[in-house]
Amino acid sequence: MRNGRGWRCLLFPSGQWGVSRMLNNSRREFLIGTGASVLAGLLGAPANAVRRGSVDWATVIYRNARVWTGIRSMPWSDAIALSGNRIGALGERASTSIATRRTRTIDLGGALIVPGMMDNHTHFIAGSKSLTQIDLLSTKTRQQFIDTIAKGAAALPAGRWLEGWGWDEQRWGGELPNHAWIDAVTPDTPVSIGRTDGHNLFLNGLALKLAGIDRNTPDPAGGEIARDAAGNPTGVLRDNAMDLVTKVIPAWSDADIDAAVQLGIKNALSRGTTQCHGADMDWVTFDALRRARARGETNVRFYPSVWAKDWEKLAQIIRREGRGDEWVRWGIVKAMADGALGSRTAYMDKPFANDPKNSGLLIQPIAEMHGWCAGADRAGLQLEVHAIGTKAVDMTLDMFAAISAKNGARDRRSRIEHAQHINEASIPRFGKQGVIASMQPYHAIDDGRWAAGPLGPDRINGSWAFRSLLDSGAIVTFGSDWAVAPVDPLGGIEAAVRRVTTDGKGVFGPGQRITVAEALHAYTAANAFAGFQEGKLGTLAPGKLADLVVLDSDIFAIAPERISKTQVLRTVVDGKERYTNSAA
């Protein structure tokens, strides 16, 4: 319904109705409330006539801004008013109409506002711990690798485990590390360092001894102990073999974990991340986040997963307690189909081009995984499956189809985590089956330095196939895989737009580039949909929860190579500034 002044009636996802009108500069402004309050606002009545929940006025207005709403039919505005923890209005006039003397008004000087950016895949405890551990991401030579470990060991008392993250043999030519490299500099310090992809651990000789791993130790199902020509362990454990050592490393106390989580939250907020979907699959993360919520608002929203094999335990918790609240929710289970490309454990249809006897491995027997996932689905839980290789992706799509056929139609939003390497003929299956491709663009530019080697030319176009998936009608969501990669949605947007490898030497799969708007949508509205929150989050619309990020540069207008250098000025979650950059 329209009137002569250009106002149009709207019904918002929140259930409220309101009005909007288009301004001369192609921006749109909004006003929401009850019928009487909207009419009062239009006639210039007192601002407190407009009501949202228990707050009946604009608590804060961000003006003189470039506001990207994420709504395709009305993407831009110039101001936004928050009413408590909700968005009250968009546009200068509508925002001003609900202001009072108590309203805080912030002039952003033309800065860009976008919806709160969400991360579809974090190992939040591991990532948070990594902030207190040695960092091997920047080591580019064998000697740097050794020196970093030696320095870390020297700072610890004898007998204390040295843990860390981030080594990648590709950075120093491809030779896997050997415990002999570091045994002399870590004689009294057991060492366990994760590879950057999370599918390998590197141990020194003392750690191997404490874990009881020697030449006679058999490879566990779904895992491998790397060995030298004489059959002796080199110190590298792949996938399920990592359990041989993790079970002997002393567990962190709850207090230490909780302190690390707070560091992780601060780190995420500083990058403009307002919600993290979890991929840890463990009860340590689940319990830590519930403890954090019991102490109050967690500042970042969380949606943690647990192992699919534990679906009955999660279903019991939901029957007893529900699914949490808008800060910490649960209801999703995860299974692991295969490993990773860098570890040559991604499960492929054909052998790796540079390793012709190896096609990767299946971490979990498909029948067992199918049984868990089918049970979880019957209980109304959401499914996500880690699948990186072409064969693992196809098997997972087949499994989802079989479960849907057996358990009946419903709104599942099942997810394939990573979905890195897809047979091109299988790409349309995502959209047709309603399966979400939960992807991490940084991997495309980091692994892209060397991925052509194991993939060969025939599989490149189906790798990190953002463009093809979107064009086929699939829902594509983005995240980081932290601590495997940084929590950095702006870096992820640049990676998806440019596809320039991290060494700056090439472009991996240029035909799979997407636009800034498409990449930002994958971090916002698509992630909200993947978490069943599209009615509350993901776009900036009146009535939705007030999660937003203020950026110092317009990422739609600047050169793409500058996107990752954009600074987060403010991160607002639930209507409160949880992070403010000193530059703001």
N, C-alpha and C positions, 0 to 999 in steps of 0.2 A: 504494500500500500504506500502511495506517495502523496505528498502535498505540494502546494505551489512553491514552497521554499526549498524543495529538493530533498527533504527528509524522507527516509524510507524505513518502514517497520521491519525489524529483524527478530528472529528467534535464535538465541544463542545456545550452544551445547550445554551450558549450565542450567537450562530450563527457564532462565529469565528472558524477558523480551525487552526490546529497546528500539532505538532509532539510529540511523546513520545518514550522513549526506556527504556527497563528493564536493571537495573544494576546487577552486579554480586551478590549483597547481597539481591536480591529480591525486592529492592525498585525501584520505577519508577520515572523518571523525565519528565517534560513537558516544552514546549516552545510554545507560541501562538503568533498570530498576522496576518498580511496580508501575502499573498504569498511571496512578496519580502522581508518583514522583517523577516519572519521565515527563509528563505534561508540565509539572512545576518547573523542572529544569529548563524546558524549552521556553517557558514564559519568564524566566529569570527569577523564579522564586528562591527563597533561601536554600543554600547549598545542602543543608542537612535534610532536605526533602528527598534526596536521592539516597537510597539505602542499599547496603550490601552486607548481609549477615548481621553481625553485631556492630559494625562500623558504618556510620551513615554520612561520612564525609571523606574527602581525599586526604589520606595521611601524608602522601608525598606525591609530588608531580615532577617528572623529568621532562623538561621542555627544551626548546631549541636543539632538537635532536633529529637524526634521521632514523626512523623506527621501521625496521623490517619485521612485519607481523608474522610472516610465514604463511599467510592466507593467500592463495593464488589469485582470488578475485579482487583482493584489496590489500596488496602487499606493503604499501608505504603509508606512513603517517609522520607527524612532526612532534608529537608529545604523547606522554602516557601518564595516567593518574592511577595510583594504587590506593585501594581502600582496604586497609588492614592487610590480610594475606591474599587478597584478590585484586585483579585488574578491574578498575572502576570505569575508566573511559580512555579513549584514544583520540588524539587530536587536541590542538590548543584550546579551541573554544569549549569543547565538551569537558576537557579536564578542568579548565578554569571554572566552569559552572558548578562543580562540586567541591570547590576550594572554600576553606574558611580561614579565619585568623590562625587556626592551629595547624594548617597545612604547611608542610615543608616543601619549598619549591627549589629545585636544583637546575640551574642553567648548564647544559652539557656542552655548549659551545660548538654544536654541530657534530658531536660524536655519534657513532652508530650504536643503536640498541638492537639486539637480536634476542630471540627466546633463549631460555636457559639451555645450554648444550649438554646432552646426555652421552654417556659412554656405554656402549652395548656389551662390553666384555672386559671386565677387570678381574685380576687376581688380587683383591684389595689388600689382604693381609700380607701376601708375598711382596706386593709393591710397597706397602707401608714399611715392612721390615727392610726392604732394600735401601730405604732412605737412611738407615743406620748402619748399613753394611758396606763392604768395599764394592766399588763400581768398576767393572771391567769393560763397560760399553765403549770407552774411548781408547782402549789398548789396541794398537795397530801393528805391533811387532811382538815376536816371541819374548824379547828381553823386557819390554814394557809389561807384558803379562807376568813374567817372573818377578819383576821388581815390585809391582803392585801387590802381589800376594805376599812377598817377603815383608814389605812395610806393614801390611795388615797384621801379619803374624807377630811381628816384633812388638806391636802395641797391645798384645793380649798376654795374660798370664799363661804359663805352661799348662797344657791340658785343655784349655778352652777352645771350643770349635771355632774355626774361622769360616764364616759363611759369606756368600756374595752372589753376584749375578752379572751376566752380560757378556761372557766371552764368546767370540765368534772366530773360528779358525780361518774363515775366508778373508779376514782382515790382514792376516800375515801369510797368505799364500796357500792355505788349505790344509796344512799339516795339523792333525789333531794333537792336542797336548798329551804329554806323557808324565806320569807321576815323577819320573826321574828328573824332569826339569826343575822341580821345586823341592824335592825331598831334603836336599842339603840346607835349604833356607827355612824349612819348617819341620825340624826334627822332633819337636815336642808339641806341635800344634796340628791336630787333625783338621783337614781342609775339605770343604764341600762347596763347590762353586758351580752355579747353574749356567748352562749355555743360554744365549739370548732368546732362543725359541722355547725354553722351558722343557725340552724333551731330552736333554742330556745333563748329567752331573759329572763334574771332574773332581776326583779325589786324589789326595797324596797317598804315599805308602802307608802312613800311620792310620789314615782313615780306612783304607782297604783292610788293614789288619784288624781294626776295631769292629768292622762290619763282618769279619770272617770271610772275606772274598779272596780266593786264591785260584790257582790254575784248575783245581778240581771242582770249583763251584759251577753248577750248571746254569745255563741261561734260563730265566723264568719265562713262563708263557707271556707273550706280548712284550718282551724286553730282550736286551742283549748286553753282554759284558764285552767290551772291546778288548781284543787280545793282540799281542805281538806275534811274530812269526814262530816263536817257541811256545805259544799258548798261554803266556802269562798275562794277567790283566794289566792294561795300560793306565787305568785310572778313570776311563770314560764309561759311564753307565747310561744306557739308552732306555727311555720310557719305563716299562714296568720293572726293569732292573734297578731303577733308582730307589725303589722301596727297600732294597737290601740295606741301604745306608740310612735312609731317613728314619727308619725305626730305631736306630741306635743313637741318633743325635738328640741330646737333651731338649725336651720341649720347653718353649717359652712359657713363662708364667702368664696368667691372665692380666696381671698389672702391666707387664712388659708389652703384651699384645695391645692392650687398650691405649697405652702411651703411643705406640707406633701408629695405631689407627688415627689418632688425633693429628699426627704429622701428615698422614696420608690425606686426611680431609682438608687440611690447610693447603696442601700441594694441589689438590684437585680444584679447589675454589680459586686459587691464583691463576689457573688456566681456563677459567670460565666454565668448569664442569659442575653442574648442579645435581646430577643424578648418576649413579653407577649401577649397572646391572652386573651381578657377580658371576664368575665362572670358576670359583674355587672348588665347588663340589664337596666341601668339607663342613663339618659341624663346628669347627673352630671359628671359622668366619661367621657362620650363622649365629653362634652364641655371642661372639664379640659384638656384633652389630645390635643384637637385642639388648646386651648390657649397655651399650652406648645410648640406645633409645630410652632405656629405663631411667637414665640420668637426665633426660630432657631432649630437646631438639638436637638432631645430629648435624645440622648445618648443610649437609649434603644428603640427598635422598638415596635409598638403597633398595635393591631388589636382588637378594642373594639366591644362588642355586645350591642344591645339594645333589649328591650322587643319585642317579636313577635307581640304583639297587636299594636305596633307602626310602623309596617312595611311600611305603606303608607308614613309616615313622612320621614323615612329613604330613601325610594325610590325617594321621591321628592328631597331630598338633593343630591342624586346621579345624578339625571337628571340635577340638577342645577350646581353642583360642581364637579362631578366625584367621584371617590372612594379614594381620598387622594393620598399619595405618599408612598415611601418605609419606611418612619418614622412612620407615622400615617395613617393607612388605615381603611376603614369601608366597610360594605357590608354583615354583618352576624347578624341574629336575634336569640333570645333565648326564649324558653318556658320552663316552669317548670311542670313536670308531678307529682312528688311526693316529699316527704321529705327526711329523712335520717334514717339510721339504728339505730344510737345512740338515736335518739328521738322517736324511734318506730313509725315513720311516713313514712318509705319507704313502697311503695305499693306492697304487696306480693300476690302470688297466694294462699298461705296457711297462717294461723295465725303464729305469732312468737312462737317458741317452749316454751319460758318462759312467754308468755303472750297470752294464748290460745283464748282470746276474741278479739284480736286485729290483724288485717291484714294490718295496716298502713292506709294511706289516699291518695286520689287523690287531689292534690292542685288545679288543673285546670280541669274543665269539658272537657272531651276529644273532644266533638263536637266543643266547642268554640276554643280550642287549634288547632284542625284540620283546622278550618276556617282561623285562622290567618296564620298558616304555609302554607296552600295551596295558600293564597294570596301572601305571601312573596315569595314563590317559583315561582309563575307566573311572579313576578317582577324581577326574576333573582337573588334573595338574597340567601345566604347560610343559612341553618337551623342547629341549635343545640338545643337539648332538654335535660334538666336535668332529668335523669331517673336512680334510684338507685335500687328499688325493682324489683323482677322478673316479676311481672305483669305490672309494669310501663315500663320496657324494652320491653316486648312483644307488648304492646299497641303502643309504639313509633315505633317499627319496622313495625307493621301493618300500622300505619299512613303514614310512609315514603313510603311504597309500594303503598298505595292507591294514594298518591299525585303524585308519579312518573307515575303511570298508567294513571292518569287523565291529567296531564300537559305535558306528553310526555318525551321522552328520552333526557337527556343532562348530562353534567358533573357536578353533584350536590355536591358531597363530604359532604353529610349530616352527622351530628355528634351526637352521644349520649354521653352526658357529664356524667362522672362517670362510668356508666355501671357496677356497682359494683357486683350485684347479678343477674346472668343470669341462666335461665333454661338450663341445658346442651344440650337439644335438639335444643335450639335456637341459640347456639353459631355459627354454620355454616351460619346462616342467615346474619351475618355482612358482611362476605366476598362475599356471593352470591348477596347481595343487594348493595354492595359498600358503606356500612355505616361505618363510622370511629368510633372506640371505643376510646373515649377521656378520659383517665384514670389517676389516681393519686396514685402512688405506696405507698406513705407514709401512706395512709389510711389503707392499708392492714396490716401494722405492728402496727399501733396505735389502730385502731378498733379491730385488731386481738387479742388483749389482752382479749376481752370479747365477740367477735362476735359469737363464738360457742354457747353461751347461747340463743340468739334470733333466730339464724339460725337453730340450730339443726344439726345433722350429715349429713342429706340428701342434704343440700344446700351448704356445704362448698366447694366442688370441683368446683362449678360454681361461686364462689366468687373471685373477682379480678383475673379472669381466664386468665392471660397473656399468659401462655403457650398454652392453648387450643385455644385461639383466633388466635394467630400467626400461629399455626399449621393448622388452618382451612382456612388460607388465608386472614384473616382480617388485615386491617391497624390499628395498635395500636399506639396511641400517649400518651406522658406522660407530666405531669405538677404537680402543687402543690396544687391548691385550696387555695392559700394564701388569707386571713390570717388564714384560717382554719388549714393550715399546713405551715411550713416554705418554703420560696422560696429557694430551695436547691436541684438542680438537682443531685448533687453527692450523697446526702443522699437518693434521690429517686432511683438512680441506685443501691445503696447497698440494699435498701428495696426490689427491684424487683429481685435481684440476690439471696439474702439470705432468705427473708421472716421471719426473726427473729423479734419477737414482741419487742416493745419499752421497755418493762419491762425486757427483756432478759430471760423470763421464758419459751418461746416456739417458735415453728415455725408454722405459719398459712399457711396451704395449700402448703406443700413443693412440691407437684407435679406440681405446677404452676410457679416454678422458671424459670427464663430465663437467658441468658448469658449477660456478660457485653456489648458485641457488640450489641446485640438486644436491651438492655435497652438504650444505648447511641443513637442508631438509632431512638428510639422512641422520644428522646428529640431533635433530629436534623432533619434528612431527613424526617421522618414521619410527624413531625410538620410543616415542610416547605410545604409538600404535602397538609396537612390539611388546610393550609392557601393559597393555590394556588401559592406557591412561589418556587416550586422545581427547576425551571430553573434559579433561582437567589441565593438561599440559601440552607442550609441543608447539603451540602458536600463541601469539599475543592477541587475545580476544577478551572483551569484557566478560567478567564472570569466572574466567579461568584463574588458577593459582598463579600468584605473581612471582614467577621465576624468570629472570632476564639477566642479560650480560651487556655491559657497556664497553665498547671497544674504541681505541684511540684513532683508528683508521677505518675508512669505508672499504671493506674487503671486496665489495662489488665493483669499486672504481679503481683501486690501486693495481699496479702491476702484479700478476699472480705470484711472482717470486718474493714479494714483500708480505704475503699473507701470513706466513709463519713468524714474521717479525712483529706483527701487530700486538700491541699490549692490551691486556685486560685491565680496564680502569676500575670497574665495579662488578661484583657478582652478587646478585640479589636472589635469595631463595625464600619463598613463603613471605614475601613482602619486606624482608629485612636485608640490609647490606651485610653479607657474611664475609666479604673481602673488599677492601678498598685500597687501590694502588696509591702510593704517595703522590704520583703524578696527577691524580684526580683532585 
